[in-house]
Amino acid sequence: MTHENAGGSGPGAGGLRPYLKLLRPHQWVKSGFVLVGLLFGHAWGDTQLVVRVLFALAAFSLSASAIYVINDLADREQDRAHPSKRHRPLAAGTVSTTQALLLAGACLLAALMLAYAASATVLAIIVGYTLLNVGYTLGLKHIVLLDVFIISAGFMLRILAGTLGVGIAPSHWLLLCGLMITLFLGFAKRRAELAALDGRGASHRQVLSDYDPALLDMLIGVSAAGAIVNYSLYTVSPETVAMHGTSHLIYSVPFVVYGVFRYLFLLHRRGGGGDPAAALLRDPHLIGAFLGWLFTVLWLLR
């Protein structure tokens, strides 16, 4: 029995679990970037606007799942050589190619419908996000540095969908901060992959042969510092103080600093960093830092 049809007899072969695993719903936490506009734009009191943002969030979640399926289809042979990714449904053969394509198509169609319900701009952003990631899957992921910038661009498009897409003016400070924090997470992911494969990175992901620990540590450090400095400057900028009517947002900075430092600790001392969404959902320190930041910001912006 081949890998392609080992699990292709339908949901009964392993229930719905392989299909859910293929869609990676835990990664939907990344769509939280869509909510930045509501939070910092004081727009949570506008019910119609909130609904449109939630449509955009759902559209990004489903579009991301479709992309994950397509990417796993393209990478299934390489994933079989990876210590943990070999357990992914397509690499393990628990979901067939046909089933995966149908699932990806259904998710993408639903994402486009939800995006259109949000606005024509959100629809255009979702289409751009999808095309960008298809390009990533087809070859752009093999170009050193550009691979991580494309990952970061996906997060930036989420922020734009929740701001420009629904008529909220985005803060340039927050866009810059979003860029730096997502570059930080992207380079940390590459560092974790390099460590997990113990010198055999090119056998799994070609671009890893162009990275080395020293370079990645430098890029991670620059990105982390950039994210902290940009967010800190945002909290004390005259524009921010005037918009929110408070100069106390600076008190949310320690939570950001602690979260970044904790992530670095997990990366270098606990073998983490390969899956930011999983780390945010499982590590109690990161959960505490995020909730502390969120409650502080909500209290100050009330």
Secondary structure, DSSP 8 states (H G I E B T S, - for coil): --TTTTTTT-GGGTTTHHHHHHH-GGGGGGGGGGGHHHHHTT-TT-HHHHHHHHHHHHHHHHHHHHHHHHHHHHHHHHHTTSTTGGGSHHHHTSS-HHHHHHHHHHHHHHHHHHHHHH-HHHHHHHHHHHHHHHHHHHTGGGSTTHHHHHHHHHHHHHHHHTTGGGT----HHHHHHHHHHHHHHHHHHHHHHHHHHTT-HHHH-GGGGG--HHHHHHHHHHHHHHHHHHHHHHHHSHHHHHHHT-SGGGGGHHHHHHHHHHHHHHHHHSS--S-HHHHHHH-HHHHHHHHHHHHHHHHHH-
